[in-house]
Amino acid sequence: MPRASGEDLLPALTRALASVPDQAPATHRALAAQRRSHGDELGALAHLIAAQTLEAYAAGSPSASATDLCKVATGYFTAGDYAAAARWYRLVLLLDAKLAVAHQNLAAIHALAGQVAEADSSRERAYQIQRVFIDPAGNPARQVLILCVGRTSGNVPFEPLFSNRTCRRIMYAIDYAADQEDAQLPPYDLVFNAVGDPDIAAPLAERLLRFARRCGRPVLNPPAAVARTQRHRMCELLGDLDDVVVPACIRFDGPAIADPALSERLANAGIEWPLLARPASTHGGDGLVLCESLEALQDALGSSPCGHYLTRFRDYRSADGCYRKYRIIFVDREPLPYHLAISSHWMVHYFSADMTANAWKIAEERAFLEEPETALGSRAMRAVNAIGRRLDLDYGGVDFTLLPDGRVLLFEANATMLVHRERQSGPLAHKNPHVQRIVDAFEHLQARRSSP
């Protein structure tokens, strides 16, 4: 419900709480005492804040605000306790339906749970209310405007890349913002274009280009560089590089067409069986299918209304029967190793590769991270360097494997590459110094580009 005021406040609050009978100040104070008796001081504090907030609203206090309660919800959200966060955010929105960050984070919780319609609804509410979100920072060296999309997950995972010790992040949901809102933005020194998925960016191409031309500030990952990274354009972009193998790929939109026409398109593109069918605008293997026949391909195409990329599949098993996927991040076109995943399955994901259960896999990854050229060979390392220069992104990366003859087989190369820190006490803590190198390099890039 929207926030009520004046004499309508108490009845509105009473009606709202009637649908959630346990949301009463006395109940929260009792829960606070219970939490404290179990040694949960943070939980106790959360319920006390809830009690005080509800009392302030019920009393019609002019200073009544759900902001502190929203911080409680965000604390649970940040800690990964999404069920608790969702409960607190719902209470927040009962009190003040115009707190955009509550809708925004509730959308993320729904999305993680696979609740697509609920996520879309919460996201729409968030960005209709607010397009600019500013992170707190003490005394930052720079103000960084981050161009984002709110409707989808097509953004570069930028959270680890910006430290609030050195910069204040100003997130701008540009897909919801009219051109005239650009002039109302707070001051900023640098722009990072986080709309990194070229399929998501395509409908916004003119909007992004207009912003980049008018903003008067350096733009990292300019829209034109991102646009070149669509999967079906990789052959054109990188196919002529020495020692780089780029599988043939086409973009297929619409419903499956008659067998002869589809077969002819594949043959003309040099795509043989088996092939990979991947829904556009997806990452992490979502919806990716290995098709051995035309019938299987048509089933895959019919499973999703969006466009698909159809890519020739190459069996890339190493001599030991394992599949390897290397990831190297480019910061200002310079390559920095991030991880190596080794799997028994052709669809290699780090989380499903049983890396931590096999000491030899971790040892091989360590060797790659510490001496990538020794692990890959000079031929492959030269090819990787050439990919970084040709991509011409300020931040991006490449996923690839090493063929027996020393060449690089490309999986993807774009701006949406994820890096994240591991638990310092966990089995993957060896990755953290290399993540820090990436973060430090990106910090140095920002400092250079934002200098007067």
C-alpha positions, 0 to 999 in steps of 0.5 A: 500500500502507498504510505498514508498520512494524517488521520488516514495513517492509523486505519491504513496501517491497521488494515495492512497489519490485519492481513499479517497478524503477527506484525504488531509492536508487542509481537516484535518486542517479544521476538526480540526478547526471545532472540536475545535469550538465544544469544542472537543479538542481531536478530533481537535488534532487528525486531526492536527496530521493527517494533519502534518503526511500527509504533512510530507509524501507528502514532502518526509521528512525522518522523516515521520512516521504514528506512531503518527497517529496510536496512535490517532487510538489506542486512539479511539480504547481504548475508544471503539469508534470502527467506528472512530478507524477503519477510522483512522487505514485505513488512517494509513495503506494507509501511512504505510502498515507495522504497525502491530498493526494497522492490529491487532486492525483492526482485533479486530474491524472486529471481534467485528462486526462479519466480520470474513473474514475481521478479519482473513485477518487483523490478518494474515497481522499483525502477518506476519509482527510482532510476538512480541509486547511490551507494554510501561512501566515506571520502571517495576519490571519484564518483563513478556513474554505472549505466545499468539495465533494470529489466533484465540480468544483462549487466556486467557483474560489477560488485567486486570491481568497485571499492567504496573506499575509493569510489562512490557508485551511482547506479543509473537504470538507463532503460527506464530513464528518459533522456531528460533525466540524464541532465539531473544526475548527480556529478560524476567523474567517470562512466562505466557502461555495465550493459555488457550483454550485447543482446540486451544492449541492442534495443538500447543502442541509440539511447546508450550512444546518445548518452556516451556522446553527451555525458562529457566524461570518459566512458569505460566499455563504450557501447560500440565495443560491447555491440561487437561481442554478439556470439554470431559476430565472433567469427568476423571479429576474431576469426582471422587471429593466428592460433584462434579457432572460432566455431561457426555460429548463426543467430536464429530468431523466430519459430523453427522453420521447415526442415530443408530451409533450416538445414540449408542455413546450417550448411551454408554457415558450415555448421555440422552435427552435433551443434549447440543451441543456446537461447539469446541473452543467457549465460552460465549454460542456461537453456544450452542444449547439445543437439545431435539431429534436426529433430532435437534442434527443432525441439530446442528451438520450440522450447523458448520463444526468444532467439537462439545462437546455433554453434558448431560443437567441437569435442575438446576433451584433453588427452586424459578425457577431461574437459577444461575451461580457462577464464582470463579477464582483460583489464585495459586489454591486459590479460589476467588469469581468473580460473581453470575448471576441469570437468568430466562433462562437456558443459564445464561449470566451476561449481559442478566440476568437483574441483575441491574434491580433487587435489590434482585439479586444484594444483593444476588451476594454481599452476595456471593462475601463477604462470599462465604462459607456462601452463598454456604455452607461448603460442596460446598466450600470444593468441589470448593477448591478441583476443584482448586487443581485438575485443578492445574492452576496458573490462571483459574476458574470454572463456576458452580451452587449449587444443592439442596442437596449442591453439585456442578454441574460443567459447565466448569473449565479452564484457559479462565475465564474472569474478568474485572473491572466495572465503578466506578460510575456504578451499578456493582461497588460493584464487583471491590474490588473483582476484585482487590483481584484477580489482587492483588493475581495474582501480588503476584504470579508473584512476588513470581515466578519471584524472583531469 
